[in-house]
């Protein structure tokens, strides 16, 4: 499951998504967010396809509810 950087979604929101949807610790969520911010994309987690697609939908729903353009996607390992 890949998260993609954008210039509008607040870093704090991305950390919250990683903690809530991906069950990451605050330290791990911050590390992933910084990687995504610095590199344009980053792995939020590795899941079977159906779980990954559900998490992508959850990310998009949470972002849209707050008016942020945060995007996520699924790529084969």
C-alpha positions as CSV (number, residue, x, y, z in Angstrom):
1,X,0.0,0.0,0.0
2,X,1.6,3.2,-1.2
3,X,0.9,6.8,0.1
4,X,1.6,9.6,-2.3
5,X,2.9,13.1,-1.2
6,X,1.0,16.2,-2.1
7,X,1.5,19.9,-1.2
8,X,-1.8,20.4,0.6
9,X,-2.5,17.6,3.1
10,X,-1.1,18.5,6.5
11,X,1.7,16.3,7.9
12,X,-0.3,15.8,11.1
13,X,-3.3,14.4,9.2
14,X,-1.0,11.9,7.4
15,X,0.4,10.8,10.7
16,X,-3.1,10.4,12.1
17,X,-4.1,8.3,9.1
18,X,-1.1,6.1,9.6
19,X,-1.9,5.6,13.3
20,X,-5.6,5.0,12.8
21,X,-6.0,3.1,9.6
22,X,-2.6,1.3,9.6
23,X,-2.2,0.9,13.4
24,X,1.3,2.4,13.3
25,X,2.9,3.8,16.5
26,X,3.3,7.6,16.6
27,X,7.1,7.2,16.0
28,X,6.6,4.8,13.0
29,X,3.8,7.0,11.5
30,X,6.0,10.1,11.7
31,X,8.9,8.2,10.1
32,X,6.7,7.0,7.2
33,X,5.2,10.4,6.8
34,X,8.6,12.0,6.5
35,X,9.7,9.4,4.0
36,X,6.6,10.1,1.9
37,X,7.2,13.9,2.2
38,X,10.8,13.7,1.2
39,X,10.5,11.0,-1.5
40,X,7.1,11.6,-3.1
41,X,5.7,8.2,-2.1
42,X,6.2,5.5,0.5
43,X,5.0,2.2,1.7
44,X,2.4,2.4,4.4
45,X,2.1,-1.4,4.7
46,X,2.1,-4.7,2.9
47,X,-1.3,-6.5,2.8
48,X,-3.2,-9.0,0.7
49,X,-4.9,-7.3,-2.2
50,X,-8.4,-7.1,-0.6
51,X,-7.1,-5.6,2.6
52,X,-5.0,-3.1,0.7
53,X,-7.9,-2.0,-1.4
54,X,-10.0,-1.5,1.7
55,X,-7.3,0.6,3.3
56,X,-7.0,2.7,0.1
57,X,-10.7,3.4,0.3
58,X,-10.4,4.3,4.0
59,X,-7.5,6.7,3.3
60,X,-9.4,8.4,0.4
61,X,-12.6,8.6,2.5
62,X,-10.9,10.2,5.5
63,X,-9.0,12.6,3.2
64,X,-12.1,13.6,1.3
65,X,-14.1,14.1,4.5
66,X,-11.5,16.7,5.6
67,X,-11.1,18.2,2.1
68,X,-7.5,17.0,1.5
69,X,-6.2,15.5,-1.7
70,X,-4.2,12.7,0.0
71,X,-3.9,9.7,-2.4
72,X,-3.0,6.1,-1.8
73,X,-2.6,3.1,-4.1
74,X,-1.9,-0.6,-4.4
75,X,1.2,-1.9,-6.1
76,X,2.3,-5.6,-6.3
77,X,5.2,-6.5,-4.1
